[in-house]
Amino acid sequence: MLAYVLRRVLYAIPILIGVNLITFALFFVVNTPDDMARMQLGTKRVTAEAVERWKAERGYDKPLLWNARASGLAKLGDTVFYRKSARLFALDFGAAEDGRNIAAEIRARMWPSLALAIPVFIVGLAVNISFALAMAFFRATYLDFWGVVLCVIMMSISTLFYIIAGQYLVAKLWAVVPISGYDTGLQAIKFLILPVCIGVVSGIGAGSRWYRTLFLEEMGRDYVRTARAKGLSEAVVLFRHVLKNAMIPILTGVVVVIPLLFMGSLLMESFFGIPGLGSYTIDAIHSQDFAVVRVMVFIGSVLYIAGLLLTDISYTLVDPRVRLG
């Protein structure tokens, strides 16, 4: 097990380097350091000297990927990419282009993100599995048929529609909760009720349909027919046997998502004015703050790789027959 974990960690290093390289290339395809300087300094009456000074202060006066004027390893090391990306592996996030400490911003903003993401994750998981079990229990009936139709319809609707409709109906017309905003402590609950409900509802279609497929696949196996032949009721078969044996594929989707809860929701936080990591990333993209964008992409990649590793390890806990080599 330890050798497997170490090997996967080593495999993650070139993956993270590749992710950083792709992020770097995509960002600077549409931007140049001069564009970033003008965005931060203001587009009006910015002198060339001010642009060059801004670039020199933040290390953007170097070549992007290859320094032809340097010698040896400095051709790669004395570049914007190396100077900005290498320290990420030491978890040194540095400062944003506006001078604010990125690590401090992440520590402050992760709590609103978690306050939104964790309830959506837990409630959504319970609702999706319960609805899927109901459709599987009443399979080949009108309840199952219209349940699948409802799932397909909900899958076809954009999350933006749920957000806009929820804000208009619940917050504006009915005035049940605030349209947007955030507060600290228990006062944050009134601002989180609507986005949590929308997050759960928007995920019912895809989640329930997927879990239903898993349950129906398990219900067609030999051990289920054997359990029925022994006289066990359909409810006992479904909840005691089918649900238990469907936990491995369910665990795959659940465990890999858990680390990503830290990153928050881009759409939800932006539309509801929640000062989390999702809105932090969107604001950084709008302001062309490459320092923040690369850190958030790096953290997201690390968390996703960690989620995949946790998924593999959890297999051995759920099913001892699975061995990691």
NORPEUR-V502122 format. One record per backbone hydrogen bond with DSSP energy under -0.5 kcal/mol. NH is the residue of the N-H (numbers start at 1). CO is the residue of the C=O. If there is no record, write none. Layout:
NH|CO / NH|CO
//
This chain:
5|1 / 6|2 / 7|3 / 8|4 / 9|5 / 10|6 / 11|7 / 12|8 / 13|9 / 13|10 / 14|10 / 15|11 / 16|12 / 17|13 / 18|14 / 19|15 / 20|16 / 21|17 / 22|18 / 23|19 / 24|20 / 25|21 / 26|22 / 27|23 / 28|24 / 29|25 / 30|26 / 31|27 / 36|32 / 37|33 / 38|34 / 39|35 / 40|36 / 41|37 / 42|38 / 47|45 / 51|47 / 52|48 / 53|49 / 54|50 / 55|51 / 56|52 / 57|53 / 58|54 / 59|55 / 59|56 / 60|55 / 61|55 / 62|59 / 67|75 / 68|66 / 70|67 / 74|71 / 75|72 / 76|73 / 77|73 / 78|74 / 79|77 / 80|63 / 81|64 / 83|79 / 84|80 / 85|81 / 86|82 / 88|85 / 89|85 / 89|86 / 90|87 / 91|88 / 92|87 / 93|91 / 96|100 / 99|96 / 102|94 / 103|94 / 105|101 / 106|102 / 107|103 / 108|104 / 109|105 / 110|106 / 113|109 / 114|110 / 115|111 / 116|112 / 117|113 / 118|114 / 120|116 / 121|117 / 122|118 / 123|119 / 124|119 / 124|120 / 125|121 / 126|122 / 127|123 / 128|124 / 129|125 / 130|126 / 131|127 / 132|128 / 133|129 / 134|130 / 135|131 / 136|132 / 137|133 / 138|134 / 139|136 / 141|138 / 144|138 / 145|141 / 146|142 / 147|143 / 148|144 / 149|145 / 150|146 / 151|147 / 152|148 / 153|149 / 154|150 / 155|151 / 156|152 / 157|153 / 157|154 / 161|158 / 162|158 / 163|159 / 164|160 / 165|161 / 166|162 / 167|163 / 168|164 / 169|165 / 170|166 / 171|166 / 172|167 / 173|168 / 174|169 / 176|170 / 177|170 / 181|272 / 187|184 / 188|185 / 189|186 / 191|188 / 192|188 / 192|189 / 193|189 / 195|191 / 196|192 / 197|193 / 198|194 / 199|195 / 200|196 / 201|197 / 202|198 / 203|199 / 203|200 / 204|200 / 204|201 / 205|201 / 207|203 / 208|204 / 209|205 / 210|206 / 211|207 / 212|208 / 213|209 / 214|210 / 215|211 / 216|212 / 217|213 / 218|214 / 219|215 / 220|216 / 220|217 / 221|218 / 224|221 / 225|221 / 226|222 / 227|223 / 228|224 / 229|225 / 230|226 / 231|228 / 232|227 / 237|233 / 238|234 / 239|235 / 240|236 / 241|236 / 241|237 / 242|237 / 243|238 / 245|241 / 246|242 / 247|244 / 250|246 / 251|247 / 252|248 / 253|249 / 254|250 / 255|251 / 256|252 / 257|253 / 257|254 / 258|254 / 259|255 / 260|257 / 261|257 / 261|258 / 262|259 / 263|260 / 264|261 / 266|264 / 269|265 / 270|266 / 271|267 / 272|268 / 273|269 / 274|269 / 275|273 / 276|274 / 277|109 / 280|276 / 281|277 / 282|278 / 283|279 / 284|280 / 285|281 / 286|282 / 287|283 / 288|285 / 289|284 / 290|288 / 293|289 / 294|290 / 295|291 / 296|292 / 297|293 / 298|294 / 299|295 / 300|296 / 301|297 / 302|298 / 303|299 / 304|300 / 305|301 / 306|302 / 307|303 / 308|304 / 309|305 / 310|306 / 311|307 / 312|308 / 313|309 / 314|310 / 315|311 / 316|312 / 316|313 / 317|313 / 318|314 / 319|315 / 322|319 / 325|323
//
